[in-house]
Amino acid sequence: MSKGNVRRFCLALLIIQLFILTFLCPALALAKVLLFDQTNGELNYNKGVEYSYIALTCSTAAISFLAMCCFCIFNMKDFKLLTILTSIAWFILPIIYTVYTIHEIDPIPFNCQYDFQYPVSKTACGIRAANFVFMWLYLAYAIFSLIIMVCLMFEDGERPHTDLNEINNEITDEEKDENNDDVV
């Protein structure tokens, strides 16, 4: 197996896992909010941070779903911009989310207590821990996928765009070609 094939295989594995995490993260976030609400105030959360996190994770899942199933309805320029914006948000979100929520259930340790009196609280604590772990895993997988994609791009002999004008010119040329095809 060539070096390029190994990288492509690794990229495919990462993308599959990233796709799974894309849907798992919002599910865990929703479960956390619902379970924290059922603890009758024993466990509290920052509603603004949680709802922002849920909104971003759900929008990422929706974008991923649409990209996989309905790619033909997207304008490529808009899709690239949307992908870049969600990627930037995913680089910032875990840091902000961690800063605002790391101490939300103090003095309970991160790995939760085994002697919770109520099973809902223990489950909520476990979901919270899983939510943190999978959120950071998502970021790690996204970074690894990006690195492998860039390596593959260089390996295939393509020169990456370093100037936004090049990208705009390329897109404009593609649109001109499409318009010329429509005229004929």
N, C-alpha and C positions, 0 to 999 in steps of 0.2 A: 504494500500500500504506500503510495507516494505521500510526501509531506503535505502537499495540497489537499489530498483526499482525507488525510487524518484531520487537518484543520476543518475541512468542510463537515466531516462527521461530527467533530466536537461542536462546531457551530450548530448543527442540526439538533444535537442533544441539548445544548443550552437553550435554543429557541423553543424546543418542546417544553422544557422545564419552565422557562420564562412564561410561556403561554398558560401553563397550568397555574403558576403563581399569580398571573394577571387576574384570574378568576377566583383564586383562593383568598387573596388579600382582602377584597371587599366583602367576601362572605364571612371571614373572621372578624372584620371590623363591625359588620352589622350584628353578628352574634355577640360580640363583646358589649355593644351598646344595649342590646336587648337583655342580656343577662345582668349587666350592671343595674339596669332599671328594675329588675326583679329582686334585687337584694335589699330593698326597702331602706336605702341610704347607707347601708354598711360599706358599699364600695361606690365611690363617686368618680366621675370623669369630667373632663373639660369639653362641654358640648360643642363649642366653636371649633376646637381642634379636631375632635372626632368627626363632626359633620363635614369639615373641609377634607379630611383624609378620605372619608367615604365617597365624597363627590369626586375627588381625583381618581381614586381607585376604580370607581364605577365608570368614569369617563374613559379611563385607560382600557378597561375591559370592553367597553362599547366600541372604541376605536379599533381595538384588536379584532373584535368579532366582525365588524364591518370590513376591515381590511382583508380578512381571510375569506369572507363569504361574498362580499359585494364590492370588490375592488373596482369594478368597471364604472361605478357611479361617482367616484372621486376624481376631481381634477388633480393631477399629479402634483402641481405646485402647491395647492392647498393642503394636500395630504402630507407632503414633506414638511411644510410649516407646522402643521398640527403635530406631527411626530416629533419634531425638534422641540416644540414648546412642552409637550408632555414629558419628554426626556429631561429637559432642564428642571421641570417641576419635580421629577422623581429623584434628581440629584439633591434638591434642596429639602424636600418633604421629610425624609427620614430623620434628618438632623433636627428640624423644627419639632416634629412629632415627638421625638425622644426627649428633647429638652422640656417640653410642656407636659409630658405624661409619665416620665420615668418614676416620679415620686407620688403618683396619684393614689396609690394604695398603701403608702407607708403607715405603719411599720412592718407590713407584711413583706417578706422577702420576694424577690423576683420569681424564684422557683416555687412559690406558694407554700402555705402551711399544710401539713397533713391532718391537723386537728381542727379544721373548720367545723363549726357546729351545723352549718347549713350547706347542703350539697350544691345549691345554686351558686353560693359564694365561691366554693372550691372550683366549680366548673368555670365560672367567670374569670377567676384568677388564672386558670390554665389556658383559657382562650386568649386572655390578655398576653400571656407569655408567648404563646404560639404566634399571635399577631405581630409582636415585636420581631421574633426570629424570622418569620416569613417576609416581613417588610424589608429587613436588612438583606436577606437572601435575594430578594427581587432586585435590589440595587446591585448586589455583587454579580448576579447573573447578567444583568443589563450591561454592566461595565465589561465583563468578560466577553459577551457577545459583540459588543462594539469593537473591542480590541481585535478579536478574531476577524470580524468583517473588514477592518482596516488592513490587517495583514493579508487577507485574501485579495483585497483590492490591489495592493502593491504587487502581490505574487502574480496576479493575472496580467500585469503590465499596464494597468490603468493608472493614470495620473489623477490623484484626488484633486478636487476643486479647492483652490486656496483663495480664490477671489469671488466674491458674490456676483460681480459683473459677469464672470464666465458662466455661472449658473443661470443668471437671468438671460444672457445671450443664447444659451443652449435651449432654454425653455421657449424663448421667443422664436428661435429658428424652428423648433418642433411645431409651434402653433402656426407659423407661416406655412410649413409643409402640410399641416392638416387642412388649412384654409385653401391651399392650392389643390389638394386632392378633392375638396368639396366642389370646386369650380369646374373641374374636368368632368 
